[in-house]
Amino acid sequence: MNQETANIETRIGIMLRRNKLSITESRQKILHLFLANAGALSHGDIEKKQARSLTV
């Protein structure tokens, strides 16, 4: 795991705990997509990227 990925995962944990949400794999994956991409993501973009991550 590289430093950037570790930083994103730390930020995700902080956000979920701050909002008193369970830390689930699906929430982590969606938040990781938003934090790793500079621009906005459409619903279709999220579905495509999630489908790719499941096949890898």
C-alpha positions in Angstrom: 0.0 0.0 0.0 1.4 3.4 -1.0 1.4 6.5 1.2 -1.4 8.1 -0.7 -3.7 5.1 -0.3 -2.9 4.9 3.4 -3.7 8.6 3.8 -7.1 8.1 2.0 -8.0 5.1 4.2 -7.1 7.1 7.3 -9.3 10.0 6.2 -12.2 7.6 5.4 -12.0 6.0 8.9 -12.0 9.5 10.5 -15.0 10.7 8.4 -17.1 7.6 9.2 -16.3 7.6 12.9 -17.0 11.4 13.1 -20.4 10.9 11.6 -21.0 7.8 13.8 -21.4 5.5 10.8 -20.3 1.9 10.7 -17.1 1.3 8.8 -18.3 -1.1 6.1 -16.4 -2.2 3.0 -19.0 -0.7 0.7 -18.8 2.8 2.4 -15.0 2.6 2.3 -15.0 1.8 -1.5 -17.4 4.6 -2.4 -15.6 7.2 -0.2 -12.2 6.0 -1.7 -13.6 6.7 -5.2 -14.5 10.2 -4.3 -11.3 11.0 -2.5 -9.0 9.5 -5.1 -10.7 11.4 -8.0 -10.1 15.1 -8.5 -13.4 15.8 -10.3 -17.0 15.0 -9.8 -18.3 11.5 -10.3 -21.7 10.6 -11.8 -23.7 7.7 -10.7 -22.6 5.9 -13.9 -19.0 6.6 -13.1 -19.3 5.1 -9.7 -21.0 2.0 -11.1 -18.3 1.5 -13.7 -15.4 2.0 -11.3 -17.0 -0.3 -8.7 -17.5 -3.0 -11.4 -13.9 -2.7 -12.4 -12.6 -3.0 -8.8 -14.7 -6.2 -8.4 -13.1 -7.8 -11.4 -9.5 -6.9 -10.4 
